[in-house]
Amino acid sequence: MSDCLKLSLDGNIATIQLNNPPANTWTLESLNLLERIVHELNENPRITALIIGSEEERFFSAGADLKLFADVSPDEARPMAEAFGKAFEALTEFKGISIAAINGFALGGGLEVALACDLRVAEKQAVLGLPEAAVGLLPCAGGTQNLMWLVGEAWTKRMILLGEKVDAESAFRIGLVEELVEQGEAYSTARELAGKVSRQSPDSVVACKKLIQMNRVALRDRNAAERDLFIELFKGQNQNEGVKAFLEKRSPEWVYE
């Protein structure tokens, strides 16, 4: 097991701790590992709940390391985009209840992994956002779709098109997170929620979740379109300009064509 994701099992509850300091950025390795872990947990009949947490004090996850998207072609960008999709779609389809314990900044792919979970618990100091458009990219791991399910079209547009980040209290108010807790309490609260599943029939949990998520029957096609449009951005000038400007700590100079 790679150190970038730490898996532990306790009774019916599995926990994956994100562990890629300082900001828990995602790599091709960690995305592929997440997909594999979720598939393995689905084969374990005792596991009915999965918690995603962080070992970093300030960050739940800051998403992808933007250095991976500087000066790359569409073909070079595609493996990372597809890995994001496969990993987070596997998480969405996890057989039991999945809960994100958000203890700090959850940005880009860091928020998208939380959106792929069934429930989200956020500590009061957490900040959530999908800032990809500010660097010439877009959320390619379910962000444009899963956010809509939770907060509706207007707030999705504010957070993605305007680049607005929300604090934990606002996230709770608009339905982006289901529990708002004090600092240091996200994981314990997630454990309490996960523990409730053990009182349910595991067969019923699996069947009910499948039925509930049948409402998202066309979601996989829309997620594929999300990744395709992400790759299209690499054919223009603004994607590379946005990423390089961020890395060079300057304002981007957009091209309007």
Secondary structure, DSSP 8 states (H G I E B T S, - for coil): --TTEEEEEETTEEEEEE--TTTT-B-HHHHHHHHHHHHHHHT-TT--EEEEEES-SSEEE--B-GGGGSS--HHHHHHHHHHHHHHHHHHHT-SSEEEEEE-SEEETHHHHHHHTSSEEEEETT-EEE--GGGGT---TTTHHHHHHHHHHHHHHHHHHTS---EEHHHHHHHTS-SEEE-TT-HHHHHHHHHHHHTTS-HHHHHHHHHHHGGGGTTHHHHHHHHHHHHHHGGGSSHHHHHHHHHHTTS-------
